[in-house]
Amino acid sequence: MIGAATILAALALAAWFYLLLGRGLFWTASERLPTSAPDRASAPPVAAIVPARNEAKLIARTLASLAAQDYAGAFRIVVVDDDSRDRTADVARGMAAKDGRIDVVAARTRPDGWGGKIWTMAEGVHCASEIAPDAEFLWFTDADIVHDPATLSRLVAQAEAKECDLVSLMVRLHCRSPWDRLLIPAFVFFFQMLFPFRRVNDPERPEAAAAGGSMLLRRAALGRIGGLEPIKGALIDDCALARAVKESGGAVWLGLSWDDVSIRPYDGLSGVWSVVARTAFDQLGYSGWALAGTVAAMLLVFVVPPAVALTIFAHGEVAALVIALLAWFMMAAAEAPTLRLYGLKAWHGIVLPAAALLYTGMTIDSAVRHWLGRGGSWKGRHHRPSAAGS
């Protein structure tokens, strides 16, 4: 008679066969910008929009990297200060004094129903229409990212070559502490699993996603979707924008970057936890059933294999041990390409179950915060998404 441990291990193994072979080969981490030099004759005007709130410690490095872009076309940089309580605007104005392509503006009072970052982005679009009216592309970039000098040229070249309306990069996240090394590659791995990049990049498939830290958007596409107002209440604004663009008939492309780096450090486990708990339940559509299914799936796929293998002396099912070890090996092997992106050895994949268990806890906490009316808190603001934006 087949025991319960063997059945659970077999289900987990079957899940891993599906994930490795039937989900767009997400785990290969192969979607990258071409490294070949772009055609410099094709360099349409671009305006970068940098939403900034309390970024005084980081924004100078971000603006310096933007000013250093090796781009043949016209390029302007619009920094939108979102009521910062530190010296963000002063630091940005200091950079603007050194480079006439940088403009610093203050966001107007945020109207009801708008998320903070979305409104700041919209303010940047409004200002760019006056500062750089001929810009064919808008490059939304966070104020904590240092870009490679060739990034803009490569983004534009990719948009032109693939006829895309939205090209975005998941930049390399800050990953130095032991908690970072456990959680950050796992986060990138889970994001790829949730939104297989090859499927996102296929115009014939409905999957849509973007990475908000670096998004190049064709201005005509923004006009076609009615600007940012249709997604004004979205908590996960990047993916909402990608869905709007793709549903309007536009193509999107999403890839990983090694050369563009987020310089924002995380405050250990608590820092990552707060970031994920802010949005995880939104991704599940605020559904208790979706939450239950997600928790069950995470436990089965990531926790059951090591749990069955490490409790062999309790259940005594040798077949379960063999199956569980195989599933655990497949899990670790699947994370290896993402781990290499972060300069980590493949053996780090054996602790992916621990990261999965923590992310499951973050997702549950996100739901609890929402039910208690404390969800969506970010940079000192509380934001409850509107029905239109969720």
ABEGO torsion letter per residue (X at the ends): XBBAAAAAAAAAAAAAAAAAAABGGAAAGABBBBABBBBAABBBBBBBBBBBBGAAAAAAAAAAAAAABBBABBBBBBBBBBGBABAAAAAAAAAAAABAABBBBBBBBBBBGBBAAAAAAAAAAAAAAAABAABABBBBBBAABBBBAAAAAAAAAAAAAAGBABBBBBBBBBBABAAAAAAAAAAAAAAAAABBAAAAABAABABBBBBAABBBBBAAAAAAAGEAAAAAABABAAAAAAAAAAAAGBBBBBBBBAABBBABBBBEAAAAAAAAAAAAAAAAGGBAAAAAAAAAAAAAAAAAAAAAAAAAAAAGBAAAAAAAAAAAAAAAAAAAAAAAAAGBBAAAAAAAAAAAAAAAAAAAAAAAAAAAGABGBBGGBBBBBBAAAX
